[in-house]
């Protein structure tokens, strides 16, 4: 190893010349980590001596295991300069960021970071949309079915006045309900009770309208709803694939899932940030019918800190609330996108269960 010049910057990073810093003691090597001594009460083979500060306090955290891995990586090596140490540390960090993690189901920390903090374009090397949707398959994709109907109504009727709150008019809401949902209820009396009086009474239509607006398919101008030039072009061409892509991106990255909801209706906002991972989890775990508790546990293995966000009167109440909230956040929009199906639950003899649909593999192209 070359000797450090007396007038060169000291490798410790102090900014001083070597002769005025570490060179005063004629040292040419900076040991890191410091040499451990074996003295009574401080033996190098003492397990306590191998613990991190937080372990000695009895409160290990998420960084504890990482610190042990870094310590094993460094071993008893010594470093002649700060830059040499930084190079080794940088290589260690890069390796950790790009190595797949089991709890992330094969995703690396770098991939997860982009999923949680980026846009759809930022994860194009992880997830792409592909496949082809046939016109006969539109009813199997609830959100696409509603948006297609909405585009058809607006294209046929021309601009329609919005309500004072900026929602769709009652006549359009009830026309949609009469054509799409009303026929599903055979009881005429119940059908009359269920018929919505406004857009907020038809929540799926409300969400579809918001998503269609964010996707640039419809617009609200001068208090009137109308189809955009792009929305009309896609609708008249029957370009279902482009419509699906637009609404997929707008739904996941364009709108706020909790917008317009009361407190008891809101879902944990993290379930929207992790949407791409949610889909990856469902594809990995819900190939066959799977109960929501198992889906939630798999999700919490990736994000255990979310448990701290739920509190109830007792452990059982907290667990029920957490599972119901996360289940809704993890499954609602995949169902609306036709990627997940549900059976059982309220009013049925079997419990709630979920599994991915054939559309999942046809429309989602993963690179993991």
C-alpha positions in Angstrom: 0.0 0.0 0.0 1.4 3.4 -1.0 2.4 5.7 1.8 0.3 8.8 2.3 2.1 12.1 1.6 2.4 14.5 4.5 0.8 17.3 2.6 -2.1 15.3 1.2 -5.6 15.5 2.6 -6.0 13.2 5.6 -8.0 10.1 4.6 -10.1 10.4 7.8 -12.1 13.1 6.1 -11.3 15.9 8.5 -10.2 18.2 5.7 -6.8 18.8 7.3 -3.5 17.9 5.8 -2.3 14.5 6.8 0.7 15.8 8.7 -1.6 18.0 10.9 -4.1 15.2 11.6 -3.6 11.4 11.8 0.0 11.7 10.4 1.1 13.3 13.6 1.4 9.8 15.1 3.1 8.5 11.9 0.1 6.2 11.2 -0.6 5.2 7.6 -3.6 3.0 8.1 -7.0 3.8 9.5 -8.4 0.7 11.1 -12.1 0.2 10.7 -13.8 -1.2 12.6 -11.5 -0.4 15.5 -9.5 -3.4 16.7 -11.3 -5.3 19.5 -9.3 -6.1 22.6 -9.7 -9.2 24.7 -9.5 -7.9 28.3 -11.2 -9.3 31.4 -14.9 -8.5 31.2 -14.5 -7.5 27.5 -13.6 -10.7 25.7 -14.0 -10.8 22.0 -16.0 -14.0 22.2 -18.5 -12.4 24.6 -22.0 -12.6 22.9 -22.8 -9.3 24.6 -19.9 -7.7 22.8 -21.4 -8.7 19.4 -24.7 -7.0 20.1 -25.8 -3.7 18.6 -26.7 -0.8 20.9 -30.4 -1.4 20.5 -30.0 -5.1 21.3 -28.2 -4.2 24.5 -31.1 -2.0 25.3 -33.5 -4.9 24.7 -35.2 -3.2 21.8 -33.8 -4.5 18.5 -35.4 -2.9 15.4 -35.6 -3.3 11.7 -32.0 -2.2 11.2 -30.5 -4.7 13.7 -30.2 -7.6 11.3 -28.8 -5.2 8.6 -26.1 -4.0 11.0 -25.0 -7.6 11.7 -24.8 -8.3 8.0 -22.7 -5.2 7.5 -20.4 -6.2 10.4 -20.0 -9.7 8.9 -19.2 -8.1 5.5 -16.5 -5.9 7.0 -15.0 -8.6 9.2 -11.6 -7.6 10.5 -10.7 -5.7 7.4 -8.8 -2.4 7.7 -9.2 0.6 5.3 -6.5 3.0 4.2 -8.9 5.8 3.3 -12.4 7.1 3.7 -13.0 6.5 0.0 -12.0 2.9 0.2 -14.5 2.4 3.1 -17.2 4.2 1.2 -16.6 2.0 -1.9 -17.1 -1.2 0.2 -20.1 0.2 2.0 -21.6 1.4 -1.3 -21.2 -2.0 -2.8 -22.9 -3.6 0.2 -25.8 -1.2 0.0 -26.3 -1.7 -3.7 -26.3 -5.5 -3.2 -28.9 -5.2 -0.5 -31.1 -2.8 -2.6 -31.1 -5.2 -5.6 -31.5 -8.5 -3.8 -34.9 -10.1 -3.8 -36.6 -10.5 -0.4 -38.8 -13.4 0.5 -41.4 -11.3 2.3 -41.6 -9.1 -0.8 -42.4 -12.2 -2.8 -39.3 -11.9 -5.0 -39.2 -8.1 -5.2 -36.0 -6.2 -4.3 -36.1 -3.2 -2.0 -35.3 -1.0 -5.0 -38.3 -2.4 -6.8 -40.5 -1.9 -3.8 -39.4 1.6 -3.4 -40.4 2.5 -6.9 -43.7 0.8 -6.5 -44.5 2.8 -3.3 -43.2 6.1 -4.5 -43.2 6.1 -8.3 -45.7 6.3 -11.1 -46.8 3.5 -13.5 -44.0 4.6 -15.9 -41.4 4.2 -13.1 -42.3 0.5 -12.8 -42.5 -0.4 -16.5 -39.6 -2.8 -16.0 -41.7 -4.6 -13.4 -45.3 -4.5 -14.7 -46.7 -3.9 -18.1 -50.3 -4.1 -19.4 -50.9 -6.4 -22.3 -53.5 -8.8 -23.8 -56.7 -8.0 -25.7 -60.2 -7.5 -24.4 -63.1 -8.7 -26.5 -66.4 -6.7 -26.6 -68.2 -9.7 -25.2 -65.9 -9.7 -22.1 -66.7 -6.1 -21.1 -69.4 -7.2 -18.6 -66.8 -9.3 -16.8 -64.7 -6.2 -16.0 -67.1 -4.0 -13.9 -65.2 -0.7 -14.1 -64.7 -1.0 -17.9 -68.4 -1.9 -18.3 -69.5 1.2 -16.3 -67.2 3.6 -18.1 -68.2 2.2 -21.5 -71.9 2.8 -20.6 -71.1 6.3 -19.3 -69.3 7.2 -22.6 -72.2 5.8 -24.6 -74.8 7.8 -22.6 -72.8 11.1 -23.0 -71.9 10.5 -26.6 -75.6 9.9 -27.4 -77.1 12.7 -25.2 -74.4 15.3 -25.7 -73.3 17.6 -22.8 -75.5 17.0 -19.8 -75.8 19.5 -16.9 -74.0 18.6 -13.7 -75.6 19.0 -10.3 -74.7 21.8 -8.0 -72.1 19.5 -6.3 -70.6 18.6 -9.7 -72.1 15.1 -9.9 -74.0 13.4 -12.7 -77.7 14.3 -13.0 -80.3 12.0 -11.4 -81.8 11.1 -14.8 -78.5 9.7 -16.1 -77.7 7.9 -12.8 -81.1 6.2 -12.8 -80.9 5.3 -16.5 -77.6 3.6 -15.8 -79.0 1.8 -12.8 -82.2 0.7 -14.6 -80.2 -0.8 -17.5 -77.3 -2.3 -15.5 -78.2 -3.2 -11.9 -82.0 -3.0 -11.7 -82.6 -6.2 -13.8 -80.4 -8.1 -11.3 -83.0 -7.7 -8.6 -86.1 -9.7 -9.3 -88.1 -8.3 -6.4 -89.9 -5.1 -7.7 -90.4 -3.6 -4.3 -86.7 -4.0 -3.4 -85.7 -2.7 -6.8 -87.6 0.5 -6.1 -86.0 0.9 -2.7 -82.5 0.3 -4.1 -82.9 2.7 -7.0 -80.5 5.6 -6.4 -81.6 9.2 -6.3 -78.2 10.7 -7.0 -74.7 9.8 -8.0 -73.4 9.3 -4.4 -76.2 6.7 -4.0 -74.5 4.7 -6.8 -71.0 4.5 -5.5 -69.5 2.4 -8.3 -70.9 4.8 -10.9 -69.4 7.7 -8.9 -65.9 6.1 -8.8 -66.2 5.3 -12.5 -67.1 8.9 -13.3 -64.1 10.2 -11.3 -61.7 7.7 -12.9 -63.0 8.5 -16.4 -62.4 12.2 -15.8 -58.9 11.6 -14.5 -58.2 9.3 -17.5 -59.2 12.1 -19.9 -62.2 10.2 -21.3 -64.9 12.7 -20.1 -64.7 16.3 -18.9 -66.7 18.7 -16.8 -66.8 22.1 -18.5 -69.1 25.0 -17.7 -71.0 22.7 -15.3 -71.7 20.2 -18.1 -70.4 16.7 -18.6 -69.3 15.6 -22.1 -67.1 13.1 -23.8 -63.5 14.3 -24.6 -62.1 14.1 -28.2 -59.9 11.2 -27.0 -62.8 9.5 -25.2 -65.0 9.7 -28.2 -62.3 8.4 -30.5 -61.6 5.4 -28.3 -65.3 4.7 -27.8 -66.2 4.8 -31.5 -63.2 2.7 -32.4 -64.1 0.2 -29.7 -60.5 0.4 -28.5 -61.1 -1.4 -25.2 -57.4 -2.1 -24.6 -56.6 1.6 -24.6 -59.6 2.4 -22.4 -58.6 -0.2 -19.9 -55.0 1.0 -19.8 -56.2 4.6 -19.2 -58.6 3.7 -16.4 -56.1 1.3 -14.8 -53.5 4.0 -14.5 -56.0 6.7 -13.4 -57.5 4.4 -10.8 -54.2 3.4 -9.2 -52.2 6.6 -9.5 -54.6 9.4 -10.4 -57.4 9.5 -7.9 -57.7 9.3 -4.1 -59.4 6.1 -3.1 -60.8 7.9 0.0 -62.1 11.0 -1.7 -65.7 11.6 -0.7 -65.8 8.8 1.8 -66.8 9.1 5.5 -64.3 8.1 8.1 -65.8 4.7 8.6 -65.7 4.0 4.9 -62.0 5.0 4.4 -59.3 2.4 3.8 -55.7 2.6 4.8 -54.0 4.9 2.3 -51.0 2.7 2.1 -53.0 0.0 0.3 -53.3 2.5 -2.6 -49.6 3.3 -2.6 -48.8 -0.4 -2.7 -51.3 -1.2 -5.4 -48.8 -2.9 -7.8 -47.5 -5.0 -5.0 -51.1 -5.9 -4.0 -51.6 -7.3 -7.5 -48.3 -9.2 -7.3 -49.3 -10.7 -3.9 -52.7 -11.8 -5.3 -51.1 -13.4 -8.3 -48.6 -15.3 -6.1 -51.0 -16.4 -3.3 -54.6 -16.4 -4.7 -54.4 -18.8 -7.6 -57.0 -20.9 -5.8 -59.7 -19.7 -3.5 -58.1 -17.9 -0.6 -59.6 -16.5 2.6 -59.0 -12.8 3.3 -57.2 -13.4 6.6 -54.4 -15.3 4.7 -54.2 -12.5 2.1 -53.8 -9.9 4.9 -51.2 -11.9 6.7 -49.1 -12.2 3.6 -49.4 -8.4 3.1 -48.4 -7.7 6.7 -45.3 -9.9 6.3 -44.1 -7.3 3.8 -45.3 -4.3 5.8 -45.4 -5.3 9.5 -45.3 -1.7 10.7 -48.9 -1.2 9.5 -50.1 -3.3 12.5 -49.2 -0.2 14.7 -51.8 1.8 12.8 -54.8 -0.2 14.2 -56.1 0.1 17.7 -59.3 -1.2 19.3 -60.9 -1.9 22.6 -59.1 -5.3 22.7 -56.9 -7.5 20.6 -59.8 -9.3 19.0 -61.6 -6.1 18.0 -58.3 -4.7 16.6 -57.7 -7.8 14.6 -61.2 -7.8 13.1 -61.0 -4.1 12.2 -57.5 -4.4 10.7 -58.4 -7.5 8.6 -61.7 -6.0 7.3 -60.0 -2.7 6.4 -57.0 -4.2 4.7 -59.1 -6.8 2.9 -61.3 -4.1 1.3 -58.2 -2.0 0.3 -56.4 -5.1 -1.2 -59.4 -6.6 -3.1 -61.9 -3.9 -4.0 -60.2 -2.4 -7.1 -58.7 -5.6 -8.4 -62.3 -6.9 -8.5 -63.5 -3.7 -10.3 -60.7 -4.2 -12.8 -61.8 -7.8 -13.5 -58.6 -9.3 -12.1 -60.1 -10.8 -8.9 -63.3 -12.7 -8.2 -65.1 -13.2 -4.9 -67.5 -15.7 -3.4 -69.2 -16.4 -0.1 -69.6 -14.0 2.7 -72.7 -12.2 4.0 -75.9 -14.1 3.5 -74.1 -17.2 2.2 -73.1 -20.4 3.9 -69.4 -20.2 2.9 -66.9 -17.6 4.2 -65.4 -14.9 2.0 -62.9 -16.2 -0.5 -60.9 -14.6 -3.4 -59.0 -15.8 -6.4 -57.5 -14.2 -9.5 -59.4 -14.4 -12.8 -58.1 -15.5 -16.2 -57.8 -11.8 -17.0 -55.0 -11.5 -14.5 -52.5 -13.4 -16.6 -53.8 -12.1 -19.8 -53.7 -8.4 -19.0 -50.8 -8.2 -16.6 -47.3 -8.9 -17.8 -44.8 -9.2 -14.9 -41.0 -9.0 -15.2 -39.9 -10.4 -11.8 
